[in-house]
Each structure stands twice: as C-alpha cells, then as structure tokens.
Amino acid sequence: MRAWILEKQAKIEERPLRLAEVPTPRAKDGEIRIKILVCGVCRTDIHIAEGDLCLRKSPLILGHEIVGVVDEVGKNVKQFKVGDKAGVCWLNSTCGTCKYCLSGKENYCPDIKSTGWDADGGFAEYITVSEDVALPLNDIRLEPADIAPLMCPGIAGYAAFKLTKAQKGDKLGLYGFGPTAFCVLKVAKSMGIEVYVSTRSAKNIQDAITHGANWAADTSKEKMPCKLDSAIVFPPAGNLVEPVLSQVEQGGTVVLAPVSSSPILIENYTENLWGRTIETLYNLKKSEADEFFEIAFSHLKIFRMCSSRSDRGKQRQLILLLRFQTDYSC
C-alpha cells in the first residue's frame, strides 16, 4: 500500500513526510483492517513531525483521525463485519490487565499505545486495529470528511469537559477556541451550561458567539464578566494557568488540555490556587469516545469544522503536502 512515512523529524516547510510503498497490514486475531477513506490532520501530528514530541518509532505513519470501511476481519472478531464503517482515534491499545485497565482508567495504562505515534496511523491506505478500540460508525449520517475531525477534537474535548464536572446552570470558561473548544461549546450548551470564551482571534470571537457562547472576547484586553465554576485551557501556554485559576471560584476546577506546555508558575498560592483543583487531560478512554458520539449525533447539529487561526498555516501546509505532491490523498 502507499503511505506517507516520517523517518526524520523536521519543520513542515522542509517536507519531512515521504510517500512510499509499504507492506499492506493483515488483520490478526481480534483485529479488523480498515480501508481508509479520510484521515484528518491534527496539531499533534505537527508536533510529532517537527520534533516537539519525540519520535517513538521510525519509520512512522502519522494520523489518528481515521474514518474508513472494514475490508478484513481477523478470527474471533464479533463487533464488526466486512463493509462496516469504522473509525480509529488516538487510543490504539492498552495492556488490559493492569489496575488502571481493570478499573476503567485505561488512559493511565503504563503500556498505552497511541495511533500515529506508537503505532502506525492513518496517512495510508489501510490500518489494522483491535476491534476493542475501533469505533462503529454505521449509524453516523455524515460524510467521512465531516466525521474525521471529531475523532480527536470531539473526543478530546468531551474528555476535558467531563473533568470539569460542570452541571446545568454552571459557568464554564474556554480559553482558546479551536476545533476542540468548538465541540466542548456544543456539548456544554446542550446541557444548559453557560459558556464564556477567551480567544485572541476576532474571527473566533465571532464564531463562538454565533455558535452559542454567552460571551466571547480577548481577556488580555477585556475582563471576563463573571467568576467561573470551571474552565478549560487549550493553548500550551503555562503563563495562562494562574490568571485562569484566579477567575475560577473556590471549589472549581481548571482543566489543562494540551499534551505539552511552557513552564507553569503559581506565584500567589493562597489567592489563586488554594481551594481549587487542577486536572490534566491525559490520553483518552474508549468509553469517552462512545459517549461523545452518542451525544454528538443524537442531540447536536454537527457540521464541518475549521482549524483555529493559529494552527491553520501549519496544518494547511501538511495537507497540501499530502494531497498535491501526488494524486493520492489520505
């Protein structure tokens, strides 16, 4: 099969991915093989390609926002058959036997493997994965290209949202407004939660208001109009953490969503941290993926999402590399 492989990390402008012929994988016992129709491009793919995150295998096939059709099933597969529509997200595998896996906290499994980082991902024609982590998509009445972005921003956003423990009538702050925050906004509003958005982008401010935010502005220029019950920080900017904590009521929670961050400094513990909780989004659980898709496709009007302004340049360059260097696109 053809696949875009990463052998050496470099800036996207230097075209670190190379189109190559690689062996087509075969489904082993308990696995399915998916013929890939669409694979989205995530900011994490850029972090791996450029070296912000270490390269765990080489060559590596990036991509973890995968939608396709099952074209081969291994022995003992019970949940999928050939022809089913299926998806693959960041969660690729866990050991299944440690204390975390046995208690429903498999995202903390010490042997967790991530799609497109530890295991080959979706910038290819085929992928094999355990049926236990594949997502059934037969009932999803959206085009594959519209489903793929939900495989990461949607699931990760929902997982971050759950950590806030926000309830109906609460005030939730979103710092940063890219695709992940967009999904959180939609879920939160469907549950009767007020949403307040801080973003530097004028376009994103307008988008947030258009899609239901109670308030949106650049909080470096305009003060948040109220105290918050909880907040989610999306940018990898450690300098945001203490100001966000100061805006959250005691008893509230601040969730840090990025996979990496600049240094975090809390200068005034008593005023800004004491009585508040910090949570970090650490990998994903299969149950969260299942819950998100149930909410998204049962109750929400989901439509094609665009990248945030800050990520758009790098992601567009990677997409152009994938699509136009040859007639093949993943």
C-alpha positions as CSV (number, residue, x, y, z in Angstrom):
1,M,0.0,0.0,0.0
2,R,1.0,3.6,-0.3
3,A,1.6,5.6,2.9
4,W,3.2,8.9,4.0
5,I,6.1,8.0,6.3
6,L,8.1,10.0,8.7
7,E,11.7,8.9,9.2
8,K,13.3,12.1,10.5
9,Q,11.7,15.0,12.2
10,A,11.9,18.4,10.6
11,K,9.8,21.6,10.0
12,I,6.8,21.0,7.8
13,E,8.3,23.5,5.4
14,E,11.1,21.0,4.8
15,R,8.6,18.3,3.9
16,P,9.5,15.6,6.5
17,L,6.9,13.1,5.1
18,R,7.7,10.9,2.2
19,L,5.3,8.9,0.1
20,A,6.4,5.3,0.0
21,E,5.2,1.7,-0.8
22,V,5.0,-0.3,2.5
23,P,3.6,-3.7,3.3
24,T,-0.2,-3.8,3.5
25,P,-1.1,-5.0,7.0
26,R,-3.3,-8.1,7.6
27,A,-5.8,-8.4,10.4
28,K,-4.6,-10.7,13.2
29,D,-6.9,-12.4,15.8
30,G,-9.3,-9.9,17.3
31,E,-8.3,-7.2,14.8
32,I,-10.0,-5.5,11.9
33,R,-8.4,-4.0,8.8
34,I,-9.9,-0.7,7.7
35,K,-9.6,0.7,4.2
36,I,-9.1,4.4,5.0
37,L,-11.4,6.9,3.3
38,V,-10.3,10.0,5.3
39,C,-7.7,10.9,7.8
40,G,-7.8,14.3,9.5
41,V,-4.7,16.4,10.2
42,C,-4.2,17.2,13.9
43,R,-1.9,19.7,15.6
44,T,-0.3,16.7,17.4
45,D,0.7,15.3,14.0
46,I,2.6,18.5,13.5
47,H,4.2,18.3,17.0
48,I,5.5,14.8,16.2
49,A,6.6,15.7,12.6
50,E,8.5,18.7,13.7
51,G,10.1,17.2,16.9
52,D,8.1,18.9,19.6
53,L,7.2,15.4,20.7
54,C,9.8,12.6,20.5
55,L,9.7,10.1,17.6
56,R,8.8,6.8,19.2
57,K,9.3,4.7,16.0
58,S,10.8,5.2,12.6
59,P,9.6,5.0,10.0
60,L,6.2,6.2,11.4
61,I,2.8,6.7,9.7
62,L,1.1,9.7,11.3
63,G,-2.6,10.3,11.7
64,H,-5.2,9.5,14.3
65,E,-8.5,11.0,12.9
66,I,-9.4,8.0,10.8
67,V,-12.6,7.0,9.1
68,G,-12.9,4.1,6.7
69,V,-14.6,0.8,5.8
70,V,-13.8,-2.6,7.3
71,D,-12.4,-4.8,4.5
72,E,-10.9,-7.7,6.5
73,V,-11.7,-9.2,9.9
74,G,-9.4,-11.5,12.0
75,K,-10.5,-14.5,13.9
76,N,-12.9,-14.1,16.9
77,V,-14.0,-10.6,15.8
78,K,-17.6,-10.1,17.0
79,Q,-18.4,-6.4,16.7
80,F,-17.5,-5.7,13.1
81,K,-18.0,-7.3,9.7
82,V,-16.7,-6.6,6.2
83,G,-18.4,-3.4,4.8
84,D,-19.0,-1.8,8.2
85,K,-18.0,1.9,8.6
86,A,-15.5,2.3,11.4
87,G,-13.2,4.9,12.9
88,V,-9.9,5.0,14.8
89,C,-8.8,7.7,17.2
90,W,-5.7,8.4,19.4
91,L,-6.3,5.4,21.6
92,N,-4.7,2.4,19.9
93,S,-4.2,-0.2,22.6
94,T,-3.7,-0.9,26.3
95,C,-2.4,-3.9,28.2
96,G,-5.9,-4.8,29.5
97,T,-4.6,-6.3,32.7
98,C,-3.1,-3.5,34.9
99,K,-5.0,-1.9,37.8
100,Y,-5.9,1.1,35.5
101,C,-7.4,-1.1,32.7
102,L,-9.3,-3.2,35.2
103,S,-10.9,-0.1,36.8
104,G,-12.0,1.7,33.7
105,K,-9.0,4.1,33.7
106,E,-7.1,2.7,30.8
107,N,-5.9,6.1,29.8
108,Y,-3.4,5.8,32.6
109,C,-2.2,2.3,31.5
110,P,1.6,2.3,31.5
111,D,1.6,0.3,28.3
112,I,-0.9,2.5,26.4
113,K,-0.1,3.0,22.7
114,S,-1.2,5.9,20.6
115,T,-2.3,5.8,17.0
116,G,0.1,7.7,14.8
117,W,2.8,7.9,17.5
118,D,3.5,4.4,19.0
119,A,1.6,2.6,16.2
120,D,1.2,3.4,12.6
121,G,-1.7,5.7,11.8
122,G,-4.0,6.9,9.0
123,F,-1.8,8.7,6.5
124,A,-2.1,5.5,4.5
125,E,-4.5,3.3,2.5
126,Y,-5.1,0.7,5.3
127,I,-4.8,0.3,9.0
128,T,-5.3,-2.7,11.4
129,V,-6.5,-2.2,14.9
130,S,-8.1,-4.2,17.7
131,E,-11.9,-4.3,17.5
132,D,-12.0,-3.3,21.1
133,V,-10.7,0.3,20.3
134,A,-12.3,0.7,16.9
135,L,-15.4,2.9,16.8
136,P,-18.5,1.7,15.0
137,L,-19.9,4.4,12.6
138,N,-22.6,2.7,10.6
139,D,-25.3,4.8,12.1
140,I,-23.5,8.1,11.6
141,R,-25.2,10.1,8.8
142,L,-22.3,12.4,7.9
143,E,-19.7,12.4,5.2
144,P,-16.4,10.7,6.2
145,A,-14.6,14.1,5.9
146,D,-17.0,15.6,8.4
147,I,-16.6,12.7,10.9
148,A,-12.8,12.6,10.9
149,P,-12.2,15.8,12.8
150,L,-14.5,14.6,15.6
151,M,-12.1,11.7,16.1
152,C,-9.7,13.9,18.0
153,P,-11.1,17.4,18.8
154,G,-14.5,15.9,19.5
155,I,-13.4,13.1,21.8
156,A,-10.6,15.0,23.5
157,G,-12.9,18.0,24.1
158,Y,-15.6,15.8,25.6
159,A,-13.0,14.1,27.9
160,A,-11.7,17.5,29.0
161,F,-15.3,18.7,29.6
162,K,-16.1,15.7,31.8
163,L,-13.1,16.5,34.0
164,T,-14.7,19.9,34.8
165,K,-17.7,18.2,36.3
166,A,-19.8,21.1,35.0
167,Q,-23.5,20.9,35.7
168,K,-26.6,22.6,34.3
169,G,-26.6,26.3,35.2
170,D,-22.8,26.4,35.8
171,K,-20.5,28.9,34.1
172,L,-17.7,27.3,32.1
173,G,-14.7,29.2,30.7
174,L,-13.0,28.1,27.5
175,Y,-9.5,29.6,26.9
176,G,-8.7,29.2,23.2
177,F,-11.3,28.5,20.6
178,G,-10.2,25.9,18.0
179,P,-12.0,22.7,16.9
180,T,-11.7,21.1,20.4
181,A,-13.2,24.0,22.2
182,F,-15.9,24.2,19.5
183,C,-17.0,20.7,20.4
184,V,-17.0,21.5,24.1
185,L,-19.2,24.5,23.4
186,K,-21.7,22.4,21.6
187,V,-21.8,19.7,24.3
188,A,-22.0,22.2,27.2
189,K,-24.8,24.3,25.6
190,S,-26.8,21.2,25.0
191,M,-26.7,20.6,28.8
192,G,-27.8,24.0,29.8
193,I,-24.3,25.3,30.8
194,E,-23.3,28.9,30.3
195,V,-20.1,29.2,28.2
196,Y,-17.6,32.1,28.3
197,V,-14.8,32.1,25.7
198,S,-11.4,33.8,25.7
199,T,-9.6,33.9,22.4
200,R,-7.3,36.5,20.7
201,S,-8.8,35.9,17.2
202,A,-11.5,38.3,16.2
203,K,-12.9,35.6,13.8
204,N,-13.0,33.0,16.6
205,I,-14.8,35.5,18.9
206,Q,-17.5,35.9,16.3
207,D,-17.6,32.2,15.7
208,A,-18.0,31.5,19.4
209,I,-20.9,33.9,19.7
210,T,-22.5,32.6,16.5
211,H,-22.5,29.0,17.9
212,G,-23.9,29.8,21.2
213,A,-21.3,31.2,23.6
214,N,-22.8,33.5,26.3
215,W,-19.8,35.8,25.9
216,A,-16.6,35.9,23.9
217,A,-13.6,38.3,23.9
218,D,-9.9,38.6,24.3
219,T,-9.4,38.6,28.0
220,S,-6.0,40.2,27.6
221,K,-8.0,43.3,26.5
222,E,-11.4,42.8,28.1
223,K,-12.2,41.4,31.6
224,M,-14.2,38.3,31.9
225,P,-17.7,39.4,33.0
226,C,-18.2,37.0,35.9
227,K,-16.5,34.4,38.0
228,L,-16.5,30.8,36.6
229,D,-17.3,27.5,38.1
230,S,-14.8,25.7,35.9
231,A,-12.5,26.3,32.9
232,I,-10.6,24.5,30.3
233,V,-7.2,25.8,29.0
234,F,-6.4,24.6,25.4
235,P,-3.2,26.5,24.4
236,P,0.1,25.1,25.6
237,A,0.8,28.3,27.4
238,G,1.8,27.9,31.0
239,N,1.5,31.6,31.7
240,L,-2.3,31.4,31.3
241,V,-2.8,29.0,34.2
242,E,-2.6,31.3,37.2
243,P,-4.8,34.0,35.6
244,V,-7.4,31.4,34.7
245,L,-7.3,30.0,38.3
246,S,-7.9,33.5,39.6
247,Q,-11.1,33.7,37.5
248,V,-12.5,30.4,38.9
249,E,-14.5,30.2,42.1
250,Q,-13.1,28.3,45.1
251,G,-14.3,24.7,44.7
252,G,-14.0,24.9,41.0
253,T,-11.8,23.0,38.5
254,V,-9.3,24.1,35.9
255,V,-8.6,21.5,33.2
256,L,-5.3,21.7,31.2
257,A,-5.9,20.1,27.8
258,P,-2.6,20.3,25.9
259,V,-0.2,17.4,25.6
260,S,2.7,19.8,26.3
261,S,3.1,23.2,27.8
262,S,5.5,26.0,28.5
263,P,6.5,26.3,32.2
264,I,3.7,26.9,34.7
265,L,4.3,29.3,37.7
266,I,1.9,29.9,40.5
267,E,3.1,33.0,42.4
268,N,0.1,33.5,44.7
269,Y,-1.0,30.1,46.0
270,T,-3.4,31.4,48.6
271,E,-5.3,33.8,46.4
272,N,-5.3,31.9,43.1
273,L,-4.9,28.1,43.7
274,W,-6.0,27.3,47.3
275,G,-9.4,25.7,47.2
276,R,-9.3,25.0,43.5
277,T,-8.5,21.8,41.6
278,I,-6.2,21.4,38.6
279,E,-6.9,18.4,36.3
280,T,-4.9,17.4,33.2
281,L,-6.3,15.7,30.2
282,Y,-4.2,12.5,29.9
283,N,-4.9,10.3,26.9
284,L,-8.4,9.1,26.1
285,K,-10.7,6.3,27.1
286,K,-12.9,4.3,24.8
287,S,-15.9,4.9,26.9
288,E,-15.5,8.7,26.4
289,A,-15.4,8.2,22.6
290,D,-18.6,6.2,22.7
291,E,-20.3,8.8,25.0
292,F,-19.2,11.7,22.8
293,F,-20.6,10.2,19.6
294,E,-23.9,9.3,21.3
295,I,-24.3,12.9,22.3
296,A,-22.9,14.4,19.1
297,F,-25.1,12.5,16.7
298,S,-28.2,12.2,18.8
299,H,-28.6,15.8,20.0
300,L,-26.3,18.2,18.2
301,K,-26.2,19.8,14.8
302,I,-22.6,19.0,13.8
303,F,-21.1,20.5,10.7
304,R,-17.7,20.7,9.1
305,M,-15.2,22.4,11.4
306,C,-12.2,24.6,10.5
307,S,-8.9,24.8,12.2
308,S,-8.2,27.7,14.6
309,R,-6.4,30.6,13.0
310,S,-3.2,29.9,15.0
311,D,-2.9,26.3,13.7
312,R,-4.2,26.9,10.2
313,G,-0.9,27.7,8.4
314,K,1.0,24.6,9.6
315,Q,-2.0,22.3,9.1
316,R,-2.7,23.6,5.6
317,Q,1.0,23.1,4.6
318,L,0.8,19.5,5.8
319,I,-2.5,18.9,4.0
320,L,-1.1,20.4,0.8
321,L,2.0,18.2,1.1
322,L,-0.2,15.1,1.5
323,R,-2.6,16.0,-1.3
324,F,-0.6,17.6,-4.0
325,Q,2.8,16.0,-4.1
326,T,1.0,13.1,-5.9
327,D,-2.6,12.3,-6.9
328,Y,-3.0,10.2,-3.7
329,S,-4.6,11.8,-0.6
330,C,-5.4,10.1,2.7
